[in-house]
Amino acid sequence: GRHGLLRLYLKYHNDAPVIRELQRVSAPGLRRYVKAREIPRVKNGLGMAILSTPQGLMSDREARTARVGGELLAVVW
């Protein structure tokens, strides 16, 4: 199959990591798809969701603005 690569660059603020947790939502055995109006707000907007949409990878905010749903890959906060 086709394998992608997700590269994260860690950011620190006052010697503490800015990214506290990265949680994978969709998995090969259990895909999770959401409609545009069902995209979750992560930590009340302080975090973000990453979606694979027909228009490419998007953050939760970008997908809501474009009114497009897709596969919910991960949440970050």
N, C-alpha and C positions, 0 to 999 in steps of 0.2 A: 504494500500500500504506500500511500504518500505520507511522508512524515514532515511536519513543520518544525520550526524552531522558534521558541519564544525567548528573547534575550532581555533580561532585566538589569538595569544599572542601578545599584543601590545608592540611595541618597541619605545623608545623615544631617541631623540638626542638633547642635549641642552634644555631639558624640553619641547620640541615640539614633537608631535606624528610623527613618520616616515610615517605611513599610513595616507594619506590625505583624501582619498575617496575609498570606496568600492561600486561598482555598479553592481547589478545583471543584467545579460544580458538575459539569457534564463529563462523562467518562465513556469509553468505547462501548461498554456493556449497558450503559444507562444514559442516554442522551436527554438533555433537558432543553426544550424549546419554549420560548416565550414570545407573546405578541407584544407590540410596541407599548400598549397600555399596561402590560403585566411586568415590565422590567422592574426589578426590585431596586429600592433605594438602600444603598449599603451604608450602615451606620449613620442614618439620617442625613445622607448627602456628604458625609466626610470621607467615605470610601468610594470605590468605583467598581462597576461590573465590566467585564470584557465579553463582548458578543461577537460571534461570527455571523454576519448578515450576508444577504445576496450582494450587497455593495462593498463587502470586505470587512475586515476587523474594525470594530468601533467600540468606543466607551459607552457607558449607559446614557450619558448626556447626549452624545452625538446621535445615538440610535433613536432616542426620544425626539430630538429635534427633527430628524429625518423621517420620523414616524414609521420606523421599520423594526421588525422583530427579528429573531434569529436564535441560534444556539447559544445558550448561556454557558460560557467556558469557565469563567473564574470570577471570584470577587477578591478585591484587595482593599486593605485598610491598614 
